Amino acid sequence: MTRHAAFRAMLAASLALTLGACASHSGVRDDAPPPPVGSAAPAMVAPGAADGAPAPAELPAAGAAETTTAPTDEAAPAAAPQVDPAAAAGDGTPTQAELDYAAIYGEPPYDPVYDDTLPTPAQLPKSYDPWEGMNRRVHTFNNAVDRTIAKPLAKAYAKVVPRPIRLGVSNFFHNLGQPISALNALLQGKPKQAGQSLARFAINSTLGIGGIFDPASDAKLPNKSEDFGQTLGVWGWKTSRYVELPLFGPRTVRDTFGLVGDGQLSPIRQVEDDKTRVFLQGLQLVDVRTQLFAVDSMRAGAVDDYALVRDAWLQRRNYQISGDREQKEDDSLPDYLREDSANPTVPVDVMPIIPGAPTN
């Protein structure tokens, strides 16, 4: 390369730099002439740079390949907003913006899990069971007796005896309990219910042929049972510890005393002939066990059978004592809590009589 050719190349480069600097201040027009052919490409200023402060750039080597970018007068697009991963996940974790706000204004970030403005969640009452260890052992014994004796007898009874006859047996034993229910309803301050129980007993004992049939239900007389344990609860003995009795199953201490009170008035226990009395008591036990077939499948799938039986029985018992008085105010109670016939327990009539003790 001659000395004149080198001088021309340097002059062209200086001119290109001058044009590039002017374009950075006033903007390059679409009709601006391109740089001379063979000259080095001018260094472009980064879009968005402050006026009067172009970014430094190095000159490309002479003869390098030409790379041009179409100039534009439009502003560069804004950068995409940064998304907080915690906010995008939606897991309730405070975002960085929320943490910064809390640090500046001294307020804790909102926690959707704990919100003191929300109402207190409902708490289910806990079963009062301080004797749970002993009760569980008795429950295991009762289950063994039920599995080996009571349930097989009930299945054989249901298989051999036709359903109409079994229904008549159930009606007969329900009818025998109406006088005790009438007395306890009167003691609880429910004279109307006491009168209804006496009317049921009179109608079923006569028109129903000793209680085998139930014309009283056709006459719209409600079938409710009351016992002395419920009477003690109405009188003020509200809370009583749970106890499971051998063979008699779930009870409370209050209801155990109630059994003693009702046992003195039991019609079956007044039967002096031992064979007849034992037969009637055994038949009543088998009849009660057949009515529990409906809950066997539910108990079979329970994780803790003892807790299931205890909690269900206490819930039912609390309703029997106080829930029926609130029935007009709360109609959301399930039907199984209202139906006495759907929740049978071992009746007081089958309490054994001590040999030699008087029966009246």
C-alpha positions in Angstrom: 0.0 0.0 0.0 1.3 3.4 -1.0 1.6 6.4 1.3 -1.3 8.2 -0.5 -3.6 5.1 -0.2 -3.0 4.9 3.6 -3.7 8.6 4.0 -7.0 8.2 2.1 -8.1 5.3 4.4 -7.4 7.3 7.5 -9.3 10.3 6.1 -12.3 8.1 5.3 -12.3 6.6 8.9 -12.3 10.0 10.4 -15.2 11.1 8.3 -17.2 8.0 9.3 -16.6 8.6 13.0 -17.8 12.2 12.6 -21.0 11.2 10.9 -21.7 8.5 13.5 -21.3 11.0 16.4 -23.7 13.4 14.7 -26.2 10.6 14.1 -26.2 9.7 17.8 -27.2 13.3 18.7 -29.8 14.1 16.1 -30.9 10.6 15.0 -30.1 9.1 11.6 -32.6 9.8 8.9 -33.8 7.0 6.7 -32.5 8.8 3.6 -29.0 9.5 5.0 -26.2 8.4 2.6 -24.4 5.2 3.4 -20.7 5.4 4.3 -18.2 5.2 1.5 -17.7 1.8 0.1 -14.6 0.1 1.5 -14.5 2.3 4.6 -14.8 0.9 8.1 -18.4 0.7 9.5 -19.1 3.3 12.1 -19.6 2.2 15.7 -23.3 2.3 16.7 -24.4 3.7 20.0 -26.5 1.3 22.1 -30.3 2.1 22.0 -31.6 3.9 25.0 -28.2 5.5 25.9 -28.4 9.0 27.4 -27.9 11.8 25.0 -24.4 13.2 25.0 -22.9 10.0 26.6 -22.3 7.5 23.9 -20.9 4.2 24.9 -17.3 3.7 24.0 -16.6 1.4 21.0 -13.6 0.1 19.4 -12.9 0.6 15.7 -13.1 -2.6 13.6 -10.0 -3.6 11.8 -9.6 -2.4 8.3 -11.1 -4.8 5.7 -13.3 -6.5 8.3 -16.8 -7.7 7.1 -19.5 -5.0 7.1 -22.3 -5.4 9.6 -25.0 -2.8 9.6 -28.1 -2.3 11.7 -31.1 -0.5 10.4 -31.4 2.7 12.3 -34.8 3.6 13.8 -36.3 6.7 15.6 -38.6 4.5 17.8 -37.7 3.9 21.5 -36.5 0.5 22.4 -39.1 -1.7 24.0 -39.3 -1.8 27.8 -37.7 -4.7 29.6 -40.0 -7.5 30.7 -41.1 -7.3 34.3 -39.5 -9.6 36.7 -41.9 -12.2 38.1 -41.5 -13.3 41.7 -41.3 -17.1 41.8 -43.2 -17.2 45.1 -46.1 -15.2 43.6 -46.2 -17.3 40.5 -46.3 -20.5 42.5 -49.3 -19.3 44.4 -48.3 -21.2 47.6 -48.9 -18.3 49.9 -45.3 -17.4 50.5 -44.8 -13.6 50.8 -43.2 -12.1 47.7 -40.1 -9.9 47.9 -42.2 -6.8 47.2 -44.4 -7.7 50.2 -41.3 -8.2 52.4 -39.9 -4.9 51.3 -43.2 -3.2 52.0 -43.3 -4.7 55.5 -39.7 -3.6 56.2 -40.5 0.0 55.2 -43.9 0.4 56.8 -43.5 -1.9 59.8 -46.4 -4.2 58.9 -46.2 -8.0 58.7 -46.8 -9.5 55.3 -50.3 -11.0 54.7 -50.5 -14.6 55.6 -53.5 -16.3 53.9 -53.3 -19.3 56.2 -53.5 -17.3 59.4 -55.8 -14.3 59.3 -56.9 -12.9 62.6 -59.9 -11.3 60.9 -61.4 -14.7 60.1 -63.8 -16.3 62.6 -62.6 -19.0 64.9 -63.0 -22.5 63.4 -65.6 -24.8 65.0 -64.2 -27.1 67.7 -65.9 -30.5 68.1 -66.4 -31.5 71.7 -63.9 -34.0 73.1 -65.2 -37.2 74.7 -64.7 -37.2 78.4 -62.9 -40.5 78.7 -60.3 -40.6 81.6 -60.7 -44.4 81.9 -59.8 -45.0 78.3 -57.2 -47.7 79.0 -59.6 -49.8 81.0 -62.5 -49.1 78.6 -60.4 -50.3 75.6 -59.8 -53.6 77.3 -63.5 -54.1 78.1 -64.2 -53.1 74.5 -61.9 -55.8 73.2 -63.7 -58.3 75.5 -67.1 -57.2 74.3 -66.1 -57.5 70.6 -64.9 -61.0 71.3 -68.2 -62.0 72.8 -70.1 -60.3 70.0 -67.9 -62.0 67.3 -68.2 -65.5 68.8 -71.7 -65.6 70.3 -74.0 -62.6 69.7 -73.5 -62.0 66.0 -73.7 -65.6 64.9 -76.9 -66.0 66.9 -78.4 -62.9 65.3 -77.5 -64.0 61.8 -79.1 -67.4 62.4 -82.2 -65.7 63.9 -82.5 -63.4 60.9 -82.1 -66.4 58.5 -84.6 -68.7 60.1 -87.3 -66.2 61.4 -89.3 -64.4 58.7 -89.1 -60.6 58.7 -92.8 -60.0 59.7 -92.3 -62.1 62.8 -89.0 -60.3 63.6 -90.8 -57.0 63.2 -93.5 -58.1 65.6 -90.9 -59.2 68.2 -89.3 -55.7 68.0 -92.7 -54.0 68.4 -93.4 -56.2 71.4 -90.3 -55.2 73.3 -90.6 -51.5 72.4 -94.1 -51.5 73.7 -93.0 -53.0 77.0 -90.7 -50.0 77.6 -93.4 -47.4 77.1 -94.5 -47.2 80.8 -90.9 -46.5 81.9 -90.6 -43.9 79.1 -93.8 -42.2 80.3 -92.6 -42.0 83.9 -89.2 -40.5 83.0 -90.8 -38.1 80.5 -93.0 -36.9 83.4 -89.9 -36.5 85.7 -88.2 -34.5 83.0 -91.1 -32.0 82.8 -92.6 -33.3 79.5 -96.2 -34.2 80.3 -97.3 -34.2 76.7 -94.7 -36.8 75.8 -95.6 -38.8 78.9 -99.2 -38.9 77.8 -98.2 -39.9 74.3 -96.2 -42.9 75.7 -99.1 -44.0 77.8 -101.4 -43.7 74.8 -99.0 -45.8 72.7 -98.9 -48.5 75.3 -102.6 -48.6 75.7 -103.4 -48.8 71.9 -100.6 -51.2 71.0 -101.4 -53.5 74.0 -105.0 -53.8 72.9 -105.5 -53.1 69.2 -101.9 -54.2 68.5 -102.5 -57.6 70.3 -100.0 -57.2 73.1 -97.7 -54.9 71.1 -97.0 -57.2 68.2 -98.5 -54.7 65.9 -98.0 -50.9 66.0 -101.3 -49.1 65.3 -100.1 -46.2 67.5 -97.7 -45.2 64.8 -100.5 -45.1 62.3 -102.3 -42.8 64.7 -99.3 -40.4 64.5 -98.2 -41.0 68.0 -94.4 -40.5 68.2 -92.2 -43.3 69.5 -89.7 -41.8 71.9 -87.8 -43.5 74.7 -86.7 -42.0 77.9 -84.8 -43.5 80.8 -83.5 -42.5 84.2 -80.0 -41.7 82.9 -81.6 -39.1 80.7 -83.6 -37.8 83.6 -80.5 -37.4 85.7 -78.9 -35.4 82.8 -82.0 -33.1 82.6 -81.8 -32.6 86.4 -78.3 -31.2 86.1 -75.8 -34.1 85.7 -74.6 -32.9 82.3 -71.1 -34.2 82.2 -70.2 -37.7 83.1 -67.2 -39.8 82.3 -67.5 -42.5 79.6 -67.4 -46.1 80.7 -67.9 -49.3 78.7 -69.5 -52.1 80.8 -68.9 -55.8 80.1 -71.7 -57.2 77.9 -73.7 -53.9 78.3 -71.4 -51.8 76.1 -71.2 -48.0 76.1 -72.5 -46.1 79.1 -71.5 -43.2 81.3 -71.3 -43.2 85.1 -74.5 -41.3 85.1 -76.2 -43.9 82.9 -74.9 -46.7 85.0 -76.9 -45.3 88.0 -79.8 -44.8 85.6 -79.7 -48.6 84.8 -80.2 -49.4 88.5 -83.1 -47.0 88.7 -84.9 -48.3 85.6 -84.2 -51.9 86.5 -86.6 -51.9 89.4 -89.4 -51.1 87.0 -88.5 -53.4 84.2 -91.6 -55.5 83.2 -89.5 -58.6 82.1 -87.6 -58.6 85.4 -90.9 -58.9 87.2 -91.5 -62.4 85.6 -90.9 -64.9 88.4 -90.5 -68.0 86.2 -86.8 -68.2 85.5 -87.1 -70.1 82.2 -89.6 -67.7 80.8 -87.7 -64.6 82.0 -84.3 -65.9 80.6 -85.9 -66.8 77.3 -87.5 -63.3 76.9 -84.2 -61.7 77.8 -82.2 -63.8 75.4 -84.7 -63.1 72.6 -84.6 -59.3 73.3 -80.7 -59.4 73.1 -80.8 -61.2 69.7 -83.4 -58.8 68.4 -81.3 -55.8 69.4 -78.2 -57.4 67.7 -80.1 -57.8 64.4 -80.9 -54.1 64.4 -77.1 -53.3 64.6 -76.4 -55.1 61.3 -76.7 -51.7 59.5 -73.7 -50.3 61.4 -71.4 -53.3 61.1 -70.0 -52.3 57.7 -69.2 -48.8 59.0 -67.4 -50.2 62.0 -65.5 -52.7 59.8 -63.8 -49.8 57.9 -63.0 -47.8 61.0 -59.3 -47.1 61.9 -60.2 -47.0 65.6 -63.3 -49.0 66.3 -63.3 -48.0 70.0 -63.1 -44.3 69.3 -65.9 -44.6 66.7 -68.3 -46.4 69.0 -67.5 -44.1 71.9 -67.9 -40.8 70.0 -71.0 -41.9 68.2 -72.7 -43.1 71.4 -71.8 -40.0 73.3 -73.1 -37.8 70.5 -76.4 -39.7 70.4 -76.6 -39.6 74.2 -76.1 -35.8 74.4 -78.8 -35.3 71.9 -81.2 -37.5 73.9 -80.6 -35.4 77.0 -80.7 -31.9 75.5 -80.9 -32.0 71.7 -84.6 -32.9 71.5 -85.4 -29.7 73.5 -83.5 -27.7 70.8 -85.1 -29.5 67.9 -87.4 -26.6 67.0 -84.4 -24.3 66.8 -82.0 -26.6 64.9 -83.5 -28.7 62.1 -80.1 -29.6 60.6 -79.5 -32.6 62.9 -79.2 -35.9 60.9 -82.1 -38.3 61.1 -80.1 -41.0 62.7 -79.8 -38.8 65.9 -83.6 -38.5 66.0 -84.6 -42.1 65.5 -84.6 -44.1 68.7 -85.3 -47.4 66.9 -82.2 -46.9 64.7 -79.8 -46.6 67.8 -80.6 -49.6 70.0 -78.5 -50.3 73.1 -78.5 -53.3 75.5 -81.8 -52.7 77.4 -82.2 -52.7 81.1 -84.6 -55.6 80.9 -81.8 -58.1 80.3 -80.0 -57.1 83.6 -79.4 -60.4 85.4 -81.2 -61.0 88.7 -79.2 -62.0 91.7 -80.2 -65.5 92.8 -82.5 -65.4 95.8 -83.2 -61.7 95.4 -86.9 -60.6 95.3 -88.3 -59.9 91.9 -90.8 -57.3 93.0 
